[in-house]
Amino acid sequence: LPRVFSGIQPTAGSFQLGNYLGALRQWVALQETAEAFYCVVDLHAITMDWDPEELRQNSLTSAAQLLALGVDPARSTLFVQSHVPEHLQLSWVLECVARFGEASRMTQFKDKSQREGADGSSVGLFTYPVLMAADILLYQTDQVPVGDDQRQHLELTRDVATRFNNRFGPTFTVPSVFIPEAGARVMDLQTPEKKMSKSLPPAGCVFLLDDPKVSAKKIRSAVTDTGREVVADAANKPGVTNLLTIHSALSGRSIPELEQHFAGRGYGDLKKELAEVVTEFVSPVRARTQELLDDPAELERVLAGGAERAREVAAATVADVYERTGFLAPG
Ligand code: AQP
């Protein structure tokens, strides 16, 4: 079976619709055909300002949401990154293989360091893509299901793996990126030129755990354009196109089918129906997440089992890397 790895940050507590359509939907589907390792990447969540108590709670909430969305611990290895210290061990070695120049070209750092400026940002925000490379390479991953925004980080991972293999011998599987055709880039409801993101003002972002009434209101207030026709046209109608894309991804109906369905009707109808589709999707996910959080002992048991399984694979990779790179074996 091909090996799949992917991770998600617990930063906001609730995932947003872009996370689900760009990545998590594929996580669930790939369990059928691959040996999957799925990780709540809490170490990645401290590159910007954070609150320790919130982080702990958000990690638990994130794991609960993953189970509620359909990640099945009987078939996939679900774990929390900080429970597997090998991520940090490999990360340091890869930091010494990655180049400052290539890390400097990462557009996510450029975007995310804007607020504090590069000088005021943490070193961790800068080295984040190298930790991500370690996350992936530890598990000899064949495929990484992620949204389109992660393409550049995946390229860095492949470059670092290839360089390491050339220098020290075949050690890592060089992974390929797995980006969905539909939903790879869900756009912000208020600024449809930008990807939906928890870091933008919340009015444009649909959180899975929000009250569906709040999400419905956000959808009703989504930015569209001055035209009237409900048709997909990314260049001229980015807002309407985004609403159609979300509808299509959640309802399973194709975009041409939806265009026909909304022929002669206005944007208001599209928004109203999309709000219903979203409500139908999130309601059971919210309920199941809450149920799981009400009994954290069970959740903790799942995560402990996942960490144990992940460590078996991760420790073997680190042992191989340490041997090849010249570290003295402990006596
Ligand atoms: N808008 C999106 N469309 C499609 N996929 C998306 N992803 C994120 N936003 C979109 C995918 O979600 C997965 C988890 O990514 P992450 O843990 O890095 O989350 P994130 O990118 O931090 O989520 P946000 O909300 O976008 O946070 P900020 O604002 O901090 O960047 C990844 O596979 C990602 O591609």
Residues whose N, C-alpha, C, O or C-beta is under 5 A from the ligand:
A	BS01	AQP	G7 I8 Q9 G18 N19 G22 A23 P145 V146 G147 D148 D149 Q150 G183 A184 R185 V186 M187 K195 M196 S197 K198 S199
